[in-house]
């Protein structure tokens, strides 16, 4: 075999070996979401990624993949809610929640703030005591405003310096 033929043969074998050793590109999943659902999910996920207390501890690529898989086939915004619920679970912060436009909501918190029986003690007459129970509401809701008014009334009732 002549040197030029050997060189060509060697080059072909080398190229074949290199291409045989390369790992194939992983297939990118294809999700079927409507444009509205995809945009909504991305907006929610961007908000989580930018604001989560655990944002530096989460593999956001895997996080998004899991959420998009759960919400696969979403057409409407409401169809994205199972994916958002999964995202809240994956955040694992026991703090985040999601409120839908109709005012219902959900969270994946595993912590329950059930009211415990607290034994009241006696207080000196010049010290006021206001017990604030567990409460959760939107700041602008009627329930929140009523709760604030109740606490304010308790303070005013105990204020004897008037």
C-alpha positions, 0 to 999 in steps of 0.5 A: 500500500502506498503512503497516500493510500495508507494515509487516506485509509488511516484518516477514514478509520480515525474519523469512523472511530471518533464518530463512533465514540461520540455520545449521541445528543440527548433528545430534547423533550417536546411538550405540547402546550398552547402558547398561552399555557407555555407563556403563563408557565414560563412567567410563573417559573421565572418568578419562582426562579428569581425570588425563591429562597431556595433559588441557588439550590435548585437545578432549574433546568431539571425543575422546569423539565419536571414542571413542563412534563406534569403540565404537558398538554395544557391548553388553558391557564387552568390546565397549568395548575397541576404543573404549578402545584408540582413546582411548589412541591419542588421548591420545598420551602414550606412558604410559597403558595399560589392564588388563582385569579378566582381567589382559590389557591394552593401550596405544598407546605407540609407545615401546619400551623394549627392553633395550640392551646396556650395557657394565659398567664396574668399580666401586670395592669400596665401591660397589655396583652393581645393574642394573634392567632394563626391567620392567612389571607391576602393583604387586600382581602376583607378577612385581612382587614377585619383581622387587623381591625380586631387586633386594633380594637383589642389594643384600644380596649386595653389602652388606659392612657387615654 
